[in-house]
Amino acid sequence: MPICTAPVRGHRSAAAAAKCPACRGRSRGYVSYSPSYSSSGGTGGSGGGSGGGRSSVGGSGTSSRPHWSRAGSSVVYTPAQVRALTPVRESVEKRASLPDLRDVFLCHAWDDRRGAAKDLHDLIESLGVSVWFSEKDVLLGSPLLREIDKGLAKSRVGIVLVTPALLRRIEGAGIADKELSALLARDLLVPVVHDTTYEALREVSPLLGSRSGLNTAEDTMANVAAKLAELVALGPCPATKP
């Protein structure tokens, strides 16, 4: 029997299917190959609640597994989360050869340094991930965007913990859209929305609010940390927790 020459998920094009000794006699339809993610337990549709105010699919049973999540991982993603995180993962892989990088730069409001920011920091570090944390690594009084930029240069991924306190800080600092746009264009930032909404974020920073990420209204903080740990893992994946 002829052996199919396609990747696991199918041929990339109809022409490729036509050249395959196993598939050339079949109908013209074919399944395109997408390296970003595969769906399991559902259709992998366009829903998702990871950002941008999209409707949540948390109760629909729809989930996806990104290509960077190792086999046997208990971490569950929505299709929207996979789409949002895939460009960040690609940037992580491109920067894999750079020396002396922290895994994550955690940007947060000063008021959150002993609350939500410390909780997220501790959870991520407990999974074997090195974190650039403002409380211990950034000088007090330094401009927010300047420190984000410096932290990103020395980290694989930038995490922005979006809380009511951060929204007040951004609004008060008068951050220029073009500066924030330059950072977002690097595909290194992941917003983590906590105790607020993307709608509120868009009111003070439309550009950051347009970037999908993770939301503790849909995931526990522990699950958010597990997804971030998988996102930056380049060698053997850190031990993830359900």
Phi, psi and omega in degrees: 000135179300146180259132180291136182263005184285159168296177184303322186267003177121178179282151179285336184208165177295325179297320179294320178296324181293333180275345183287129181296337181269335188250349187297336182269358182276183180292169183291341180292148178208161179261121181287152181264124178239117182283353188287309181197161174240151183265150174213143178074011179180191185273345184066039185287191188273002179289182176146147183240022186280347180179174174066012179076016180290158179290148184276144174247018184304329181262004185272346183083000180279131179213164180221155176242117179288161184292342181271354180274122186289158178299138180090355179294140179268001182283129183249132180243150167276159176303323180295323178294320179297316179298319182291323186271341183301315177298326178294316179299320179298322177293321177301315182294324179293330182265010186298328184276352181287134184278160169057041177258140166288158177286317188223137168255120182258110176265134182207166176283149180304320183294341182264004190296333180249008180242248186298322181294317178294322178300313180294316178304311183295320180295317181293314181295331178294343179263013175085019182256134177276133187236128169277112187241126184306323183301330183242346187240347185243133180294138178295144178086356179286146179300137186304306184295324179298319180288325174300314181297315179295318180295319178297323180297336183248013182223157180284325184218143173255126177253125176253110178279106185268109179233170174305323179294321179292321179300318178296321181292317179297314182298318182287331183281344181063046183294131182286137180300321184292329177291314178296323179299321180297323178289316181296329182293345182278355181054042179239000184253134175234111174289138171240105184275128184220125179060024173207194184227163175294329178298316178295323178295318181296333179294328181256336178210087181303326182290313177294324179292340178278349181270117179288153180202231181238158187216123181286356172285343182245340178229151169290161177300325178296319179291323175300314179299319180297320179293321178292323178296318177294323183300324185259357182289125181250327176262220174300132185296142175296155181295120179263154181246147179301000000 
